[in-house]
Structure formats: structure tokens, C-alpha cells
Amino acid sequence: MYEDNNVTYRVGINWKDILIKIVMLVLFIILLLWLFPRPNLDVFYDSVYSNNINAMRDAARNYYTIDRLPQNVGEQTSMTLKEMFDNHMLIRFTDKDGNVCDDTASRVTVSKISDKEYALKVQLNCGDQNDYILETIGCTSVCSNGTCQTVIVDNNNNNSNNGQIADNSNNTNNNNNNYVEDDDDYEVTDPKFGTQVTYYQHKKAVTTTKTVYTCPSGYTKNGTKCTKETTGAKIDATPVYLPDQTVTTDAKYTTTGNKEYTDAIKTKVRTDYSCPTGYTLNGSYCIKYTDATEQTTPGTYTCPNGYTLSGTKCNKVYDATYVAGGTTYSCPNGGTLSGTKCTITQNASASTTYTCPSGYTKNGTSCYKVYDATPNTTSTCPSGYTKSGSSCVKTYTATSKTTYSCPNGGTLSGTKCNTSSSYNATASTSYGSWVSSGTQYYTSANKAYTGTTSKLVYAGAVSGAVCGSPCGNSGIWYKYTYYTRSASTKYSCPNGGTLSGTKCVTSSSYNATPKTTYTCPNGGTLSGTKCTLTANPSTNTTYSCPNGGTLSGNKCTLTANATATTTYTCPSGYTKNGDKCIKTYDATPKTGTGYYTCSQGGTLSGTKCTLTTDATYTPGKTAYTCPAGYVLNGTKCVHTISATATDVYEYTCPAGYTKEGSGESTKCYKISTETKYYCEDPEATLNGTKCTKVVKGQISHYTCPAGYTLSGTQCTKKSIETIDATAKTEKKTSYKYTWSKKSYLEGWTFTGKTKVVNENYTAGQK
């Protein structure tokens, strides 16, 4: 409250007015939110992640020059995001939420995939955003100027190309199917900067036809033919002799008082024959006897015509003769009716006993006696062995073998041990002067860096209008000068050795340690340098039967016939008659209307008569057989061979000559009375005081007729059999794959696989 000119004013807060204004402000904000919805920040967040991963890729490109790339296919090298920060290759950055990315799990990896290509993988893990990009680096000093292909892999689409875009160089529609190279290090003016493009995978079947020829077993394929060499008959090769040579030597001579020799007269006196052991000489033949093998067939029984054989009896049945009326007699107890008498006849019971001489054992109807044969044992050794006690011994020189070893390590080479060691060579790298490689424009003021062989130097900010067409004539751009310099690394071995790549190799050699061992290749026991073979002597035991008999193994068997004694007995009431028993009793009379009689004899049974007689016994035949090569002679087997003939000669001298020596060494001489020349060689010819002899040329070589192949002294017929090979056509189908922005390509089939690629263009490239 205050007063002015005696007027009193009251100062207070108009809460109603304030409340109305607040309500109006809230309504205004709601209206603004409705008219202008909240912008989609996902694009901004993705742009932050993309810029960060591309910054890692750019730094890796500039760092991995040729000297830092892996040397061998399959090798790789990597670097974490922390190492990149520590080496000042990047300025530390944060993710979309301002948090620091995982600098250990995030890394760049370079792998050598072929002789001229490398794969660059950039992995960035920032909060909930985890992804990587792949890039193929060619064999260049640095990967820059937009020459490397970049692909962002879609983690939700697994495909056989690992996220890379297939090469469409063979597709005729290259303008539509080729991917766009990416390098976002340069200014971009295309309105599609950062646009994600969907690629579609297509495949096409490629069928190739191939004809394969095969041959049967034993044939050799030659193009479309099959050949086989066949071997025919063999003949003796024709020898080719060297020319004959005439040899002339001085003749021998005798003078008065010296012995003059001449050939003895050789006369055949007789021929002596000899046989191998076990054979008996018979003229000019040798005979060997052995017992034949006895085989006896069982005896047989036969009957007269009209009779039936039953065991050893013959039965004949015929119709009885009917006699009408009168009194008939019958034999109710069996037998043969004769008048009013019945006669029963049967064979007496024969009981034959056999007895043997003293010392023999009975065997059925034979007697045998067995005693030990007299043995005669000899022992012999195999050829080349010497008898030593009860053994045979053979000694030969053992086979020696010398081996070498390296007890102190190293590699054996002949009789030397070679050792080598290596250490890292000393590297010395020299650099050339920095050379400007052009101007580059970026929208960022923190792109400057200094690498080993490249650097980017900040040159100030310019407007789009100053930059001109590459910058798009709008906005503020930052100008950089790009410099490069050459690097040359040389390696040396200050501590000695031979340079091999980046290693220094030193080597030395010393004598290997020899060791000689002996072995017995043919078996035996080694003793020093000798091998001793021991064998059991071959024993040959022969048996003989001095008291006679048949030899079987080491037993002699004497066989004699047993003495047979046969007695006959008859049942009670029968009378013996030789080997028959007869019983007679009164026949039973019967008066009736008629009866049957056996007019031919025999036994009546009803209206049938049966005649019974002994069957004729034919003894079994005894046959003898011989082993192969023997001839049967009675119960003996005879083997005959030619005896060995030895001619016996008598040596005599001509008249006037005196015999000297005996047998083939017999010489004949006489005392000469004059000088005479003669040739010691009977095949030489005396020509004055010279002896000449034509020596037939030795065999030079052998020849074969056309079509034959020489093998030693034999000619083998050779021929080539040719047949057509079996042709078989094989078809092989493979698939060619390509990626395209089009979902349909003429002549191709969509596989169902897609991938999303972030395509970037350098300034002025499009």
C-alpha cells in the first residue's frame, strides 16, 4: 500500500488473471503439439551410429597400408577401438544417448582372403546398437578415393555371400545390377545421401555336358579307343655271332730220344646198369614190388528158373492136383506125405569152430600174429648244413647296415647333421617427402590426422559458393589438403646369418653319429657279424620183417588160415542124416469127397504146393588194385623204370706205342728218332711249324622276327588289341548367383534372399 496526493492505493496479485493465462498457455502448447508432432529421432540416432562406424572405417583405411597388411592368405590382424583412441587415430565419440561406446568389443579386423584381396571388418557396439560393416580392399597402398566396396550387413538375413554384393560383371544388364561404390569421406551432394537400398539375390542354372570314355579291366584308354597288349607263343631267338677268328700258334716238336705221343684207342667193352635204392635190377630195368590192395565182393545166391529166392532158400509154388473121393492123408504137423507117412526134413544146426596155431590170434576164420618190425634209422642234414651232434648247423655272414643319427639335434643329411636357428632381422624404415594429393571437403572440422604415410591437414572453412559444384553451393564446408609419402623398409642381419624375409637364419653342420647294425635276412641267430641257422636233421627210419610177414608201419603181421571144425546137431525126435534132420510120423487119414496132392512133390497149402530147395551159392570175387604207376602181377604190384646205364671203355695203344696211365688218362707214346712238329690242340691244323685254328665267333646278340619282342633268349609274340571305349555322357548342373536392385531379372530366378545396403557417393561421383 502506498499513498500519492493523499490517494491511497492497494497493491495485490490477480490470481484469476494468472490462472486464465496459464490455461491459455497450456491450450496453446497442446495445439502446437497437435499441429506439429514430435519429429522422428530414429533417423538422427541412426545417423550418429553410422557416422561413428564410418569414422572407424576411415581411420582403418588410412592406417592399414601395404606394410601393415597380413602377409599370408588366412592370416589376420586387428585393433580395438581403445587402441585407435590411444593412438590418436580417432577423437573419442559417444552414442545417441551421450554414452561412451564399448571400446574393447568394438574393433577393426583385416584378413587376407586371396593373393590380391583383403577383407576389412569394422565392429561397433554402442548400447543397444551392435552391427558391423565388411569391405574388400584391393592390393593398393591405401584404400581411399572411393575405390573400396563397402557393405553394411543385415544381421537378420543370413546368406551364403556373408553380406557382400556378388560380382555382376557377367550380367548384360550392368547398369541396373551393379552396386554403387561407397566412400562417405568426401562431400556428398546427392539428395539420396545415406539411402538404404534393397538388393535381391537371383540364381541361374548352368548346365554343362561332358562325355566320359571308359575301358574294360586290363585295357588302357587312348582317347576314344581302348588298347590291350596280348602275349602269344614263345620261340627261341636267333643268335647273331661275331665273325670267326683264325688263331695261329707255334707247333710243338719232338726230337730224337723224346717221347712222341698219340691218342689212345678207346673201345667200348660193356654197359653197366644200376638202380635207385628200393629197386631190383632186372636186365636194363629197375623193378620195385609192393603188395596189391585186396578187395573181396560178397557172395551171391541164385535160384533155378521158376523159383523165388528167400534168404538162402528157393521156393516154387504151383497148383495142387485134385483127386476126387477116396481116403486122403494129410500131415497136420507139417512135413512131406509119402503114402501114409509124413516126413519132416530140416537143416541140422551147424556149429563150426575155428582154431589157430600157437602164438596166433583168431580173427573170424583167419589167424594173425603181430610182432615188432626191425627198425633201421639214419639221419641227414639239408644241403649246406653241417652235422653237429644231434643238430644241423649252417653259418653265413650277417647283413650289415649303417645308420646315422644326430644326438645333438639337427637335420640328418647323408652323414652330416645340419642345424639352423633364426632371429628377427633389424628393420629400418625410410620415408619420402610429403606430396600433396589434392583437396578434400568435409562437413566436419575434426577430420585432420597425421598417419605414417598419409595425413589430412586442415586448411580453413569455406562457403558452399566458394567450394563450388562439389559442395553443392550451400552451407559451410571445411577444406583439407591430403598428403601422402612413400615408405621403404629394409631388413638386415647385424649379428650375422642369411636374410630370409624378416628373419635372419644361421646354420651349422657336424658329423652325424654312425651306428652299424647286423641282421640275418635269411633267419638264424646273430653272433657278432655271423648268422647261425640250426635245423633238425632229417631222420629216415626203415622197418623190415626178418621172420616174414607183411609190414604195416613198424609192425609185421603173419597171416595163417584157421583150422575149421564143423559139427551138426538135430532137435529131439529128429534123426541126423549128414547135414539134414529127418522126422517121420503117421499121416492123418480122412475120408471125403476129394483131396489135393502135390504131383511134383513139395508142401501142400490149401490148393497150392510149395517146392523148397537150397539156393545155389556163388562165392564173392577177390580183386587186387595197385597204386598209380604200378602194374598188377598176381597179388603183387610192380613198378618198372629204366636202369641207369654206365658205359665201360677199354683204352689201348696202336702198334709200336707204349701205354702210360689208365682210364681216360691213358696216353700212348714212342721214342722219336727225328724232329717232328705237332699240335697239342687236336682241333688245330699243322701247317709247317705253325698250328692254325678257326675260333667261331661268340654270340653278339639275339634277334626276333617281326611282331615278336625279345626277352633274354626268347621271342614272345606281342599284339595290340584295340576296341572302342564305352562312351557315357554326363550332365552337370551348377548355379550362378547375382545381386540386383531389381526383384525380377530376365532369365534369372529369385532365391528369396534380400539384403539392405547403405549406398554412399563421394562428392561429384554421381
Summary of the structure (lengths in Angstrom):
residues: 766
radius of gyration: 64.5
end to end distance: 76.1
largest distance: 211.0
contacts: 1900
relative contact order: 0.22
helix: 9%
strand: 54%
